Amino acid sequence: MVDRRLATIARLDRIVVMEEGRVVEEGTHDELLAATGNGLYRRLWQHQSGGFLAA
C-alpha cells in the first residue's frame, strides 16, 4: 500500500517502512515514533504533520 497521507496510515495495526526496496522499519505508529534515533517514518511524520497532527 502506498499512501502519502500518514494520518490514515497511523491507524494501521502494523506499518512496514521501505526505502530503496528494503524494509528499514516496522511496527505500530506509536512504536515507530517512540523508537530512538531519527527513523524514516518519524522524519516523514514530522515533515507532513508540520506539528499540527498529534503523534
PDB file with one MODEL, atoms N, CA, C and O in Angstrom:
MODEL        1
ATOM      1  N   MET A   1       0.837  -1.174   0.000  1.00  0.00           N
ATOM      2  CA  MET A   1       0.000   0.000   0.000  1.00  0.00           C
ATOM      3  C   MET A   1       0.885   1.241   0.000  1.00  0.00           C
ATOM      4  O   MET A   1       1.759   1.378   0.856  1.00  0.00           O
ATOM      5  N   VAL A   2       0.673   2.126  -0.929  1.00  0.00           N
ATOM      6  CA  VAL A   2       1.407   3.380  -0.969  1.00  0.00           C
ATOM      7  C   VAL A   2       0.413   4.491  -0.687  1.00  0.00           C
ATOM      8  O   VAL A   2      -0.544   4.684  -1.436  1.00  0.00           O
ATOM      9  N   ASP A   3       0.639   5.207   0.376  1.00  0.00           N
ATOM     10  CA  ASP A   3      -0.271   6.277   0.783  1.00  0.00           C
ATOM     11  C   ASP A   3       0.557   7.371   1.422  1.00  0.00           C
ATOM     12  O   ASP A   3       1.270   7.131   2.397  1.00  0.00           O
ATOM     13  N   ARG A   4       0.465   8.552   0.883  1.00  0.00           N
ATOM     14  CA  ARG A   4       1.248   9.651   1.433  1.00  0.00           C
ATOM     15  C   ARG A   4       0.522  10.364   2.570  1.00  0.00           C
ATOM     16  O   ARG A   4       1.084  11.269   3.188  1.00  0.00           O
ATOM     17  N   ARG A   5      -0.708   9.970   2.851  1.00  0.00           N
ATOM     18  CA  ARG A   5      -1.448  10.572   3.960  1.00  0.00           C
ATOM     19  C   ARG A   5      -1.146   9.769   5.220  1.00  0.00           C
ATOM     20  O   ARG A   5      -1.810   8.772   5.503  1.00  0.00           O
ATOM     21  N   LEU A   6      -0.152  10.205   5.966  1.00  0.00           N
ATOM     22  CA  LEU A   6       0.305   9.437   7.114  1.00  0.00           C
ATOM     23  C   LEU A   6      -0.737   9.381   8.229  1.00  0.00           C
ATOM     24  O   LEU A   6      -0.721   8.441   9.023  1.00  0.00           O
ATOM     25  N   ALA A   7      -1.638  10.352   8.313  1.00  0.00           N
ATOM     26  CA  ALA A   7      -2.681  10.300   9.336  1.00  0.00           C
ATOM     27  C   ALA A   7      -3.560   9.069   9.133  1.00  0.00           C
ATOM     28  O   ALA A   7      -4.042   8.493  10.109  1.00  0.00           O
ATOM     29  N   THR A   8      -3.774   8.659   7.894  1.00  0.00           N
ATOM     30  CA  THR A   8      -4.536   7.445   7.595  1.00  0.00           C
ATOM     31  C   THR A   8      -3.719   6.219   7.969  1.00  0.00           C
ATOM     32  O   THR A   8      -4.245   5.287   8.578  1.00  0.00           O
ATOM     33  N   ILE A   9      -2.474   6.207   7.623  1.00  0.00           N
ATOM     34  CA  ILE A   9      -1.588   5.077   7.900  1.00  0.00           C
ATOM     35  C   ILE A   9      -1.417   4.873   9.403  1.00  0.00           C
ATOM     36  O   ILE A   9      -1.274   3.737   9.854  1.00  0.00           O
ATOM     37  N   ALA A  10      -1.429   5.935  10.172  1.00  0.00           N
ATOM     38  CA  ALA A  10      -1.193   5.864  11.614  1.00  0.00           C
ATOM     39  C   ALA A  10      -2.184   4.950  12.323  1.00  0.00           C
ATOM     40  O   ALA A  10      -1.884   4.462  13.413  1.00  0.00           O
ATOM     41  N   ARG A  11      -3.339   4.707  11.749  1.00  0.00           N
ATOM     42  CA  ARG A  11      -4.355   3.859  12.381  1.00  0.00           C
ATOM     43  C   ARG A  11      -4.148   2.371  12.124  1.00  0.00           C
ATOM     44  O   ARG A  11      -4.871   1.551  12.691  1.00  0.00           O
ATOM     45  N   LEU A  12      -3.198   2.004  11.298  1.00  0.00           N
ATOM     46  CA  LEU A  12      -2.967   0.600  10.959  1.00  0.00           C
ATOM     47  C   LEU A  12      -2.361  -0.168  12.129  1.00  0.00           C
ATOM     48  O   LEU A  12      -1.710   0.418  12.994  1.00  0.00           O
ATOM     49  N   ASP A  13      -2.579  -1.491  12.150  1.00  0.00           N
ATOM     50  CA  ASP A  13      -2.021  -2.344  13.197  1.00  0.00           C
ATOM     51  C   ASP A  13      -0.516  -2.549  13.042  1.00  0.00           C
ATOM     52  O   ASP A  13       0.202  -2.729  14.026  1.00  0.00           O
ATOM     53  N   ARG A  14      -0.052  -2.521  11.802  1.00  0.00           N
ATOM     54  CA  ARG A  14       1.371  -2.746  11.536  1.00  0.00           C
ATOM     55  C   ARG A  14       1.767  -1.911  10.330  1.00  0.00           C
ATOM     56  O   ARG A  14       1.085  -1.912   9.305  1.00  0.00           O
ATOM     57  N   ILE A  15       2.864  -1.209  10.465  1.00  0.00           N
ATOM     58  CA  ILE A  15       3.376  -0.365   9.386  1.00  0.00           C
ATOM     59  C   ILE A  15       4.755  -0.889   9.007  1.00  0.00           C
ATOM     60  O   ILE A  15       5.608  -1.097   9.869  1.00  0.00           O
ATOM     61  N   VAL A  16       4.961  -1.096   7.728  1.00  0.00           N
ATOM     62  CA  VAL A  16       6.269  -1.518   7.226  1.00  0.00           C
ATOM     63  C   VAL A  16       6.797  -0.381   6.359  1.00  0.00           C
ATOM     64  O   VAL A  16       6.166   0.007   5.376  1.00  0.00           O
ATOM     65  N   VAL A  17       7.959   0.147   6.733  1.00  0.00           N
ATOM     66  CA  VAL A  17       8.562   1.267   6.021  1.00  0.00           C
ATOM     67  C   VAL A  17       9.681   0.726   5.147  1.00  0.00           C
ATOM     68  O   VAL A  17      10.589   0.044   5.622  1.00  0.00           O
ATOM     69  N   MET A  18       9.597   1.043   3.855  1.00  0.00           N
ATOM     70  CA  MET A  18      10.602   0.555   2.916  1.00  0.00           C
ATOM     71  C   MET A  18      11.337   1.735   2.296  1.00  0.00           C
ATOM     72  O   MET A  18      10.767   2.804   2.076  1.00  0.00           O
ATOM     73  N   GLU A  19      12.599   1.515   2.024  1.00  0.00           N
ATOM     74  CA  GLU A  19      13.423   2.516   1.346  1.00  0.00           C
ATOM     75  C   GLU A  19      14.325   1.777   0.374  1.00  0.00           C
ATOM     76  O   GLU A  19      15.055   0.862   0.756  1.00  0.00           O
ATOM     77  N   GLU A  20      14.267   2.179  -0.870  1.00  0.00           N
ATOM     78  CA  GLU A  20      15.063   1.549  -1.926  1.00  0.00           C
ATOM     79  C   GLU A  20      14.852   0.035  -1.965  1.00  0.00           C
ATOM     80  O   GLU A  20      15.803  -0.726  -2.147  1.00  0.00           O
ATOM     81  N   GLY A  21      13.598  -0.397  -1.793  1.00  0.00           N
ATOM     82  CA  GLY A  21      13.254  -1.800  -1.896  1.00  0.00           C
ATOM     83  C   GLY A  21      13.577  -2.652  -0.686  1.00  0.00           C
ATOM     84  O   GLY A  21      13.414  -3.871  -0.729  1.00  0.00           O
ATOM     85  N   ARG A  22      14.033  -2.033   0.392  1.00  0.00           N
ATOM     86  CA  ARG A  22      14.387  -2.780   1.604  1.00  0.00           C
ATOM     87  C   ARG A  22      13.543  -2.302   2.775  1.00  0.00           C
ATOM     88  O   ARG A  22      13.240  -1.115   2.894  1.00  0.00           O
ATOM     89  N   VAL A  23      13.165  -3.243   3.641  1.00  0.00           N
ATOM     90  CA  VAL A  23      12.446  -2.891   4.862  1.00  0.00           C
ATOM     91  C   VAL A  23      13.439  -2.237   5.819  1.00  0.00           C
ATOM     92  O   VAL A  23      14.463  -2.826   6.164  1.00  0.00           O
ATOM     93  N   VAL A  24      13.125  -1.015   6.242  1.00  0.00           N
ATOM     94  CA  VAL A  24      14.020  -0.304   7.153  1.00  0.00           C
ATOM     95  C   VAL A  24      13.419  -0.129   8.540  1.00  0.00           C
ATOM     96  O   VAL A  24      14.146   0.116   9.502  1.00  0.00           O
ATOM     97  N   GLU A  25      12.096  -0.253   8.656  1.00  0.00           N
ATOM     98  CA  GLU A  25      11.428  -0.134   9.955  1.00  0.00           C
ATOM     99  C   GLU A  25      10.100  -0.883   9.882  1.00  0.00           C
ATOM    100  O   GLU A  25       9.524  -1.039   8.806  1.00  0.00           O
ATOM    101  N   GLU A  26       9.626  -1.338  11.022  1.00  0.00           N
ATOM    102  CA  GLU A  26       8.278  -1.877  11.088  1.00  0.00           C
ATOM    103  C   GLU A  26       7.779  -1.795  12.517  1.00  0.00           C
ATOM    104  O   GLU A  26       8.555  -1.872  13.470  1.00  0.00           O
ATOM    105  N   GLY A  27       6.472  -1.636  12.648  1.00  0.00           N
ATOM    106  CA  GLY A  27       5.848  -1.542  13.956  1.00  0.00           C
ATOM    107  C   GLY A  27       4.563  -0.739  13.860  1.00  0.00           C
ATOM    108  O   GLY A  27       4.087  -0.443  12.764  1.00  0.00           O
ATOM    109  N   THR A  28       4.006  -0.388  15.006  1.00  0.00           N
ATOM    110  CA  THR A  28       2.824   0.466  15.020  1.00  0.00           C
ATOM    111  C   THR A  28       3.268   1.913  14.891  1.00  0.00           C
ATOM    112  O   THR A  28       4.454   2.222  15.003  1.00  0.00           O
ATOM    113  N   HIS A  29       2.319   2.787  14.658  1.00  0.00           N
ATOM    114  CA  HIS A  29       2.616   4.217  14.584  1.00  0.00           C
ATOM    115  C   HIS A  29       3.337   4.677  15.847  1.00  0.00           C
ATOM    116  O   HIS A  29       4.371   5.341  15.774  1.00  0.00           O
ATOM    117  N   ASP A  30       2.785   4.320  17.007  1.00  0.00           N
ATOM    118  CA  ASP A  30       3.385   4.738  18.272  1.00  0.00           C
ATOM    119  C   ASP A  30       4.789   4.181  18.458  1.00  0.00           C
ATOM    120  O   ASP A  30       5.680   4.884  18.934  1.00  0.00           O
ATOM    121  N   GLU A  31       4.991   2.913  18.082  1.00  0.00           N
ATOM    122  CA  GLU A  31       6.318   2.310  18.205  1.00  0.00           C
ATOM    123  C   GLU A  31       7.329   3.006  17.303  1.00  0.00           C
ATOM    124  O   GLU A  31       8.463   3.255  17.711  1.00  0.00           O
ATOM    125  N   LEU A  32       6.922   3.316  16.094  1.00  0.00           N
ATOM    126  CA  LEU A  32       7.844   3.952  15.155  1.00  0.00           C
ATOM    127  C   LEU A  32       8.204   5.373  15.590  1.00  0.00           C
ATOM    128  O   LEU A  32       9.334   5.816  15.383  1.00  0.00           O
ATOM    129  N   LEU A  33       7.261   6.080  16.186  1.00  0.00           N
ATOM    130  CA  LEU A  33       7.565   7.421  16.677  1.00  0.00           C
ATOM    131  C   LEU A  33       8.395   7.383  17.954  1.00  0.00           C
ATOM    132  O   LEU A  33       9.199   8.283  18.197  1.00  0.00           O
ATOM    133  N   ALA A  34       8.205   6.345  18.776  1.00  0.00           N
ATOM    134  CA  ALA A  34       8.919   6.240  20.043  1.00  0.00           C
ATOM    135  C   ALA A  34      10.327   5.678  19.891  1.00  0.00           C
ATOM    136  O   ALA A  34      11.145   5.795  20.804  1.00  0.00           O
ATOM    137  N   ALA A  35      10.612   5.073  18.748  1.00  0.00           N
ATOM    138  CA  ALA A  35      11.928   4.469  18.527  1.00  0.00           C
ATOM    139  C   ALA A  35      13.025   5.525  18.654  1.00  0.00           C
ATOM    140  O   ALA A  35      12.854   6.680  18.262  1.00  0.00           O
ATOM    141  N   THR A  36      14.138   5.100  19.204  1.00  0.00           N
ATOM    142  CA  THR A  36      15.262   6.017  19.338  1.00  0.00           C
ATOM    143  C   THR A  36      15.856   6.316  17.963  1.00  0.00           C
ATOM    144  O   THR A  36      15.682   5.546  17.019  1.00  0.00           O
ATOM    145  N   GLY A  37      16.533   7.404  17.867  1.00  0.00           N
ATOM    146  CA  GLY A  37      17.137   7.790  16.596  1.00  0.00           C
ATOM    147  C   GLY A  37      16.196   8.636  15.766  1.00  0.00           C
ATOM    148  O   GLY A  37      15.172   9.118  16.250  1.00  0.00           O
ATOM    149  N   ASN A  38      16.555   8.804  14.535  1.00  0.00           N
ATOM    150  CA  ASN A  38      15.793   9.655  13.628  1.00  0.00           C
ATOM    151  C   ASN A  38      15.332   8.815  12.450  1.00  0.00           C
ATOM    152  O   ASN A  38      15.814   8.984  11.330  1.00  0.00           O
ATOM    153  N   GLY A  39      14.394   7.907  12.707  1.00  0.00           N
ATOM    154  CA  GLY A  39      13.927   6.978  11.692  1.00  0.00           C
ATOM    155  C   GLY A  39      13.198   7.662  10.548  1.00  0.00           C
ATOM    156  O   GLY A  39      12.741   8.799  10.666  1.00  0.00           O
ATOM    157  N   LEU A  40      13.101   6.947   9.447  1.00  0.00           N
ATOM    158  CA  LEU A  40      12.451   7.468   8.250  1.00  0.00           C
ATOM    159  C   LEU A  40      10.986   7.797   8.522  1.00  0.00           C
ATOM    160  O   LEU A  40      10.513   8.862   8.126  1.00  0.00           O
ATOM    161  N   TYR A  41      10.259   6.902   9.193  1.00  0.00           N
ATOM    162  CA  TYR A  41       8.847   7.153   9.464  1.00  0.00           C
ATOM    163  C   TYR A  41       8.682   8.420  10.304  1.00  0.00           C
ATOM    164  O   TYR A  41       7.833   9.261  10.008  1.00  0.00           O
ATOM    165  N   ARG A  42       9.492   8.550  11.345  1.00  0.00           N
ATOM    166  CA  ARG A  42       9.419   9.742  12.197  1.00  0.00           C
ATOM    167  C   ARG A  42       9.687  11.017  11.385  1.00  0.00           C
ATOM    168  O   ARG A  42       8.985  12.015  11.547  1.00  0.00           O
ATOM    169  N   ARG A  43      10.687  10.982  10.526  1.00  0.00           N
ATOM    170  CA  ARG A  43      11.002  12.158   9.697  1.00  0.00           C
ATOM    171  C   ARG A  43       9.850  12.493   8.761  1.00  0.00           C
ATOM    172  O   ARG A  43       9.500  13.662   8.600  1.00  0.00           O
ATOM    173  N   LEU A  44       9.254  11.466   8.139  1.00  0.00           N
ATOM    174  CA  LEU A  44       8.123  11.703   7.245  1.00  0.00           C
ATOM    175  C   LEU A  44       6.932  12.261   8.019  1.00  0.00           C
ATOM    176  O   LEU A  44       6.262  13.184   7.554  1.00  0.00           O
ATOM    177  N   TRP A  45       6.669  11.700   9.198  1.00  0.00           N
ATOM    178  CA  TRP A  45       5.552  12.159  10.024  1.00  0.00           C
ATOM    179  C   TRP A  45       5.743  13.632  10.410  1.00  0.00           C
ATOM    180  O   TRP A  45       4.820  14.438  10.293  1.00  0.00           O
ATOM    181  N   GLN A  46       6.938  13.967  10.865  1.00  0.00           N
ATOM    182  CA  GLN A  46       7.212  15.351  11.276  1.00  0.00           C
ATOM    183  C   GLN A  46       7.109  16.305  10.089  1.00  0.00           C
ATOM    184  O   GLN A  46       6.590  17.413  10.218  1.00  0.00           O
ATOM    185  N   HIS A  47       7.602  15.873   8.946  1.00  0.00           N
ATOM    186  CA  HIS A  47       7.545  16.721   7.751  1.00  0.00           C
ATOM    187  C   HIS A  47       6.104  16.966   7.324  1.00  0.00           C
ATOM    188  O   HIS A  47       5.722  18.098   7.028  1.00  0.00           O
ATOM    189  N   GLN A  48       5.305  15.898   7.293  1.00  0.00           N
ATOM    190  CA  GLN A  48       3.940  16.046   6.801  1.00  0.00           C
ATOM    191  C   GLN A  48       3.031  16.715   7.822  1.00  0.00           C
ATOM    192  O   GLN A  48       2.174  17.517   7.452  1.00  0.00           O
ATOM    193  N   SER A  49       3.205  16.401   9.092  1.00  0.00           N
ATOM    194  CA  SER A  49       2.301  16.967  10.087  1.00  0.00           C
ATOM    195  C   SER A  49       2.626  18.420  10.389  1.00  0.00           C
ATOM    196  O   SER A  49       1.746  19.174  10.803  1.00  0.00           O
ATOM    197  N   GLY A  50       3.859  18.821  10.191  1.00  0.00           N
ATOM    198  CA  GLY A  50       4.245  20.203  10.452  1.00  0.00           C
ATOM    199  C   GLY A  50       3.914  20.639  11.863  1.00  0.00           C
ATOM    200  O   GLY A  50       3.751  21.829  12.131  1.00  0.00           O
ATOM    201  N   GLY A  51       3.812  19.660  12.779  1.00  0.00           N
ATOM    202  CA  GLY A  51       3.497  19.966  14.164  1.00  0.00           C
ATOM    203  C   GLY A  51       2.012  20.128  14.440  1.00  0.00           C
ATOM    204  O   GLY A  51       1.624  20.432  15.568  1.00  0.00           O
ATOM    205  N   PHE A  52       1.169  19.927  13.421  1.00  0.00           N
ATOM    206  CA  PHE A  52      -0.271  20.132  13.606  1.00  0.00           C
ATOM    207  C   PHE A  52      -1.023  18.862  13.959  1.00  0.00           C
ATOM    208  O   PHE A  52      -2.120  18.933  14.514  1.00  0.00           O
ATOM    209  N   LEU A  53      -0.454  17.691  13.649  1.00  0.00           N
ATOM    210  CA  LEU A  53      -1.128  16.427  13.920  1.00  0.00           C
ATOM    211  C   LEU A  53      -0.555  15.834  15.201  1.00  0.00           C
ATOM    212  O   LEU A  53       0.655  15.868  15.420  1.00  0.00           O
ATOM    213  N   ALA A  54      -1.408  15.303  16.025  1.00  0.00           N
ATOM    214  CA  ALA A  54      -0.947  14.664  17.273  1.00  0.00           C
ATOM    215  C   ALA A  54      -0.231  13.369  16.943  1.00  0.00           C
ATOM    216  O   ALA A  54      -0.620  12.647  16.025  1.00  0.00           O
ATOM    217  N   ALA A  55       0.803  13.087  17.687  1.00  0.00           N
ATOM    218  CA  ALA A  55       1.585  11.872  17.459  1.00  0.00           C
ATOM    219  C   ALA A  55       0.906  10.654  17.971  1.00  0.00           C
ATOM    220  O   ALA A  55       1.442   9.552  17.853  1.00  0.00           O
TER     221      ALA A  55
ENDMDL
END
